[in-house]
Amino acid sequence: MKNRFLILICIVTAFIGCEEIDKLTQFEMEFQEKIVIPSSTGVNLPLDISTPDLETNSESTFAVNKTRKDLIEKINLKKLDLILTSPSDSDLSFLESIDIFISAEGLSETKIAWKENIPDDVGKSLKLDVTDKDLKEYIKKDKFKLRLNTVTNKILTSDHKIDVNTVFFIDAKIFGL
């Protein structure tokens, strides 16, 4: 009986230990980009806005976290938020819907975030729904690009500046393990 109890304790300890080791190989990468939705944007018409290339600096970020590109197991988008920074007397209620796509050299564009039927009381920040797709091939590249497809429900009389904040969850292996 004592032997079975000891075996059970060893199994539980080994399981908890593996979870702790997994946490050592998990980290986040954050990216922030600024976009402008120009004034006089038509109502109920789709508008595409592309960001400049976003440098990933993935090699150095992976190295700091004791891993490298070939040891990445998966990368998922954890969150994508929009924050209106200008004009100060406005909010994001002018948006009816938004879709955000990611692309990188040699990879097809894929939808990573969206929000439909945005309420009029949204305020200055908006949390988008995000995909559960594995995006490791995009983030492992030296740079990627985001494209926003928006539909507005109001005429804009001034440019609207928005921060696009992304957080990616990285799960990797530690060097040599």
Secondary structure, DSSP 8 states (H G I E B T S, - for coil): -HHHHHHHHHHHHHHHHHHHHHHHTEEEEEEEEEEEE-TT--TT-EEEEE---EE--HHHHHHHTT--GGGEEEEEEEEEEEEEEE-TT--GGGEEEEEEEEEETTEEEEEEEEE-S--TT-TTEEE-EE-----HHHHTSSEEEEEEEEEESS--SS-EEEEEEEEEEEEE--TT-
